[in-house]
Amino acid sequence: MNKEQQRIAIAEYCGLTEIHTDTEIVGYPVLCGFIDGKYLRAVPDYLTDLNAMHEAERRLTIESFAKYESRLCESVDATGQDPDVWFYVLTATAAQRAEALLRTIGKWTETPTTTNI
């Protein structure tokens, strides 16, 4: 998944609707949408903003949190690192958390790779 697809998938999971690209600011398109019927000027950048990712993580159910925890360990490559595994999980980047969340909720798609022959 590219970064924009990841941001949109997490935003939808968090309840944003009608997500679209709005006017450009300094050459960069701005993602915006509606949440609870209110216009949101910009979709959070979940891949770089830990606060935004913490808000998204709070939406996980108790049942899915265990799966998320396991995916996050895979994402930070902390499997088999016991007892230091929690250090790696606690210091996971926003991008690592985003991937783990998307895998947990079944929204992650692999980007096809191309090879030059």
Phi and psi in degrees as GROMACS dihedral restraints (atoms count N, CA, C in turn):
[ dihedral_restraints ]
;  ai    aj    ak    al  type     phi  dphi    fc
    3     4     5     6     1   -83.0    20    10
    4     5     6     7     1   172.9    20    10
    6     7     8     9     1   -62.9    20    10
    7     8     9    10     1   -41.1    20    10
    9    10    11    12     1   -64.6    20    10
   10    11    12    13     1   -41.8    20    10
   12    13    14    15     1   -61.4    20    10
   13    14    15    16     1   -39.5    20    10
   15    16    17    18     1   -64.1    20    10
   16    17    18    19     1   -46.5    20    10
   18    19    20    21     1   -60.5    20    10
   19    20    21    22     1   -43.4    20    10
   21    22    23    24     1   -66.3    20    10
   22    23    24    25     1   -42.7    20    10
   24    25    26    27     1   -62.6    20    10
   25    26    27    28     1   -41.7    20    10
   27    28    29    30     1   -69.6    20    10
   28    29    30    31     1   -40.5    20    10
   30    31    32    33     1   -60.2    20    10
   31    32    33    34     1   -43.2    20    10
   33    34    35    36     1   -63.0    20    10
   34    35    36    37     1   -41.3    20    10
   36    37    38    39     1   -60.1    20    10
   37    38    39    40     1   -34.9    20    10
   39    40    41    42     1   -83.5    20    10
   40    41    42    43     1    -0.3    20    10
   42    43    44    45     1   104.2    20    10
   43    44    45    46     1     3.6    20    10
   45    46    47    48     1   -74.9    20    10
   46    47    48    49     1   143.2    20    10
   48    49    50    51     1  -129.2    20    10
   49    50    51    52     1   166.3    20    10
   51    52    53    54     1    50.2    20    10
   52    53    54    55     1    46.4    20    10
   54    55    56    57     1   -75.2    20    10
   55    56    57    58     1   130.5    20    10
   57    58    59    60     1  -151.5    20    10
   58    59    60    61     1   169.1    20    10
   60    61    62    63     1   -87.9    20    10
   61    62    63    64     1   124.4    20    10
   63    64    65    66     1   -95.3    20    10
   64    65    66    67     1  -162.5    20    10
   66    67    68    69     1   -58.3    20    10
   67    68    69    70     1   157.7    20    10
   69    70    71    72     1   -88.6    20    10
   70    71    72    73     1   143.4    20    10
   72    73    74    75     1  -118.0    20    10
   73    74    75    76     1   117.8    20    10
   75    76    77    78     1    50.0    20    10
   76    77    78    79     1    43.8    20    10
   78    79    80    81     1    83.5    20    10
   79    80    81    82     1    -0.4    20    10
   81    82    83    84     1  -113.4    20    10
   82    83    84    85     1   127.8    20    10
   84    85    86    87     1   -68.7    20    10
   85    86    87    88     1   148.3    20    10
   87    88    89    90     1  -108.3    20    10
   88    89    90    91     1   125.9    20    10
   90    91    92    93     1   -82.2    20    10
   91    92    93    94     1   132.4    20    10
   93    94    95    96     1  -140.2    20    10
   94    95    96    97     1   171.2    20    10
   96    97    98    99     1  -176.8    20    10
   97    98    99   100     1  -166.7    20    10
   99   100   101   102     1  -120.8    20    10
  100   101   102   103     1   141.7    20    10
  102   103   104   105     1  -134.3    20    10
  103   104   105   106     1   126.6    20    10
  105   106   107   108     1    51.9    20    10
  106   107   108   109     1    38.6    20    10
  108   109   110   111     1    78.0    20    10
  109   110   111   112     1    -0.4    20    10
  111   112   113   114     1  -104.1    20    10
  112   113   114   115     1   139.0    20    10
  114   115   116   117     1   -71.3    20    10
  115   116   117   118     1   130.9    20    10
  117   118   119   120     1  -109.9    20    10
  118   119   120   121     1   116.7    20    10
  120   121   122   123     1   -58.5    20    10
  121   122   123   124     1   -40.8    20    10
  123   124   125   126     1  -143.7    20    10
  124   125   126   127     1   134.9    20    10
  126   127   128   129     1   -70.2    20    10
  127   128   129   130     1   133.6    20    10
  129   130   131   132     1   -56.1    20    10
  130   131   132   133     1   148.4    20    10
  132   133   134   135     1   -89.4    20    10
  133   134   135   136     1    81.7    20    10
  135   136   137   138     1   -57.9    20    10
  136   137   138   139     1   -25.1    20    10
  138   139   140   141     1   -79.5    20    10
  139   140   141   142     1   -13.0    20    10
  141   142   143   144     1  -127.2    20    10
  142   143   144   145     1    -8.6    20    10
  144   145   146   147     1  -111.2    20    10
  145   146   147   148     1   105.3    20    10
  147   148   149   150     1   -63.1    20    10
  148   149   150   151     1   -35.4    20    10
  150   151   152   153     1   -61.9    20    10
  151   152   153   154     1   -42.3    20    10
  153   154   155   156     1   -63.8    20    10
  154   155   156   157     1   -41.4    20    10
  156   157   158   159     1   -66.7    20    10
  157   158   159   160     1   -35.7    20    10
  159   160   161   162     1   -63.0    20    10
  160   161   162   163     1   -38.2    20    10
  162   163   164   165     1   -63.3    20    10
  163   164   165   166     1   -41.9    20    10
  165   166   167   168     1   -66.7    20    10
  166   167   168   169     1   -40.6    20    10
  168   169   170   171     1   -62.4    20    10
  169   170   171   172     1   -33.3    20    10
  171   172   173   174     1   -63.7    20    10
  172   173   174   175     1   -17.7    20    10
  174   175   176   177     1   -82.6    20    10
  175   176   177   178     1   -10.2    20    10
  177   178   179   180     1   -68.8    20    10
  178   179   180   181     1   142.1    20    10
  180   181   182   183     1   -77.9    20    10
  181   182   183   184     1   164.8    20    10
  183   184   185   186     1   -58.9    20    10
  184   185   186   187     1   -39.8    20    10
  186   187   188   189     1   -65.8    20    10
  187   188   189   190     1   -39.9    20    10
  189   190   191   192     1   -82.7    20    10
  190   191   192   193     1   -16.3    20    10
  192   193   194   195     1   -65.3    20    10
  193   194   195   196     1   -37.0    20    10
  195   196   197   198     1   -62.2    20    10
  196   197   198   199     1   -41.4    20    10
  198   199   200   201     1   -65.2    20    10
  199   200   201   202     1   -41.6    20    10
  201   202   203   204     1   -60.4    20    10
  202   203   204   205     1   -44.2    20    10
  204   205   206   207     1   -58.5    20    10
  205   206   207   208     1   -43.4    20    10
  207   208   209   210     1   -65.4    20    10
  208   209   210   211     1   -43.3    20    10
  210   211   212   213     1   -64.1    20    10
  211   212   213   214     1   -37.1    20    10
  213   214   215   216     1   -66.6    20    10
  214   215   216   217     1   -39.0    20    10
  216   217   218   219     1   -60.0    20    10
  217   218   219   220     1   -41.3    20    10
  219   220   221   222     1   -65.3    20    10
  220   221   222   223     1   -41.1    20    10
  222   223   224   225     1   -63.7    20    10
  223   224   225   226     1   -38.3    20    10
  225   226   227   228     1   -92.4    20    10
  226   227   228   229     1     5.4    20    10
  228   229   230   231     1    55.6    20    10
  229   230   231   232     1    45.0    20    10
  231   232   233   234     1  -103.3    20    10
  232   233   234   235     1     5.7    20    10
  234   235   236   237     1   -67.1    20    10
  235   236   237   238     1   134.3    20    10
  237   238   239   240     1    79.7    20    10
  238   239   240   241     1     9.2    20    10
  240   241   242   243     1   -97.0    20    10
  241   242   243   244     1     9.3    20    10
  243   244   245   246     1   -53.8    20    10
  244   245   246   247     1   137.5    20    10
  246   247   248   249     1   -91.7    20    10
  247   248   249   250     1     4.3    20    10
  249   250   251   252     1   -81.7    20    10
  250   251   252   253     1     2.3    20    10
  252   253   254   255     1   -56.6    20    10
  253   254   255   256     1   -38.9    20    10
  255   256   257   258     1   -68.2    20    10
  256   257   258   259     1   -30.4    20    10
  258   259   260   261     1   -61.0    20    10
  259   260   261   262     1   -45.6    20    10
  261   262   263   264     1   -66.0    20    10
  262   263   264   265     1   -39.5    20    10
  264   265   266   267     1   -68.7    20    10
  265   266   267   268     1   -45.2    20    10
  267   268   269   270     1   -65.6    20    10
  268   269   270   271     1   -26.8    20    10
  270   271   272   273     1  -102.2    20    10
  271   272   273   274     1    16.7    20    10
  273   274   275   276     1   -61.8    20    10
  274   275   276   277     1   142.4    20    10
  276   277   278   279     1   -74.6    20    10
  277   278   279   280     1   166.3    20    10
  279   280   281   282     1   -61.2    20    10
  280   281   282   283     1   -39.9    20    10
  282   283   284   285     1   -64.6    20    10
  283   284   285   286     1   -39.9    20    10
  285   286   287   288     1   -65.6    20    10
  286   287   288   289     1   -40.7    20    10
  288   289   290   291     1   -65.4    20    10
  289   290   291   292     1   -39.2    20    10
  291   292   293   294     1   -61.9    20    10
  292   293   294   295     1   -46.3    20    10
  294   295   296   297     1   -61.5    20    10
  295   296   297   298     1   -45.3    20    10
  297   298   299   300     1   -61.6    20    10
  298   299   300   301     1   -41.3    20    10
  300   301   302   303     1   -64.2    20    10
  301   302   303   304     1   -46.5    20    10
  303   304   305   306     1   -63.3    20    10
  304   305   306   307     1   -38.2    20    10
  306   307   308   309     1   -66.1    20    10
  307   308   309   310     1   -38.9    20    10
  309   310   311   312     1   -64.1    20    10
  310   311   312   313     1   -41.9    20    10
  312   313   314   315     1   -89.2    20    10
  313   314   315   316     1     3.4    20    10
  315   316   317   318     1    77.4    20    10
  316   317   318   319     1    23.0    20    10
  318   319   320   321     1  -104.7    20    10
  319   320   321   322     1    -5.7    20    10
  321   322   323   324     1   -74.7    20    10
  322   323   324   325     1   133.8    20    10
  324   325   326   327     1  -126.5    20    10
  325   326   327   328     1   139.2    20    10
  327   328   329   330     1   -73.6    20    10
  328   329   330   331     1   140.1    20    10
  330   331   332   333     1   -84.7    20    10
  331   332   333   334     1   127.7    20    10
  333   334   335   336     1   -63.1    20    10
  334   335   336   337     1   138.7    20    10
  336   337   338   339     1   -98.6    20    10
  337   338   339   340     1   149.6    20    10
  339   340   341   342     1  -120.3    20    10
  340   341   342   343     1   147.6    20    10
  342   343   344   345     1  -122.7    20    10
  343   344   345   346     1   144.5    20    10
  345   346   347   348     1   -93.9    20    10
  346   347   348   349     1   123.1    20    10
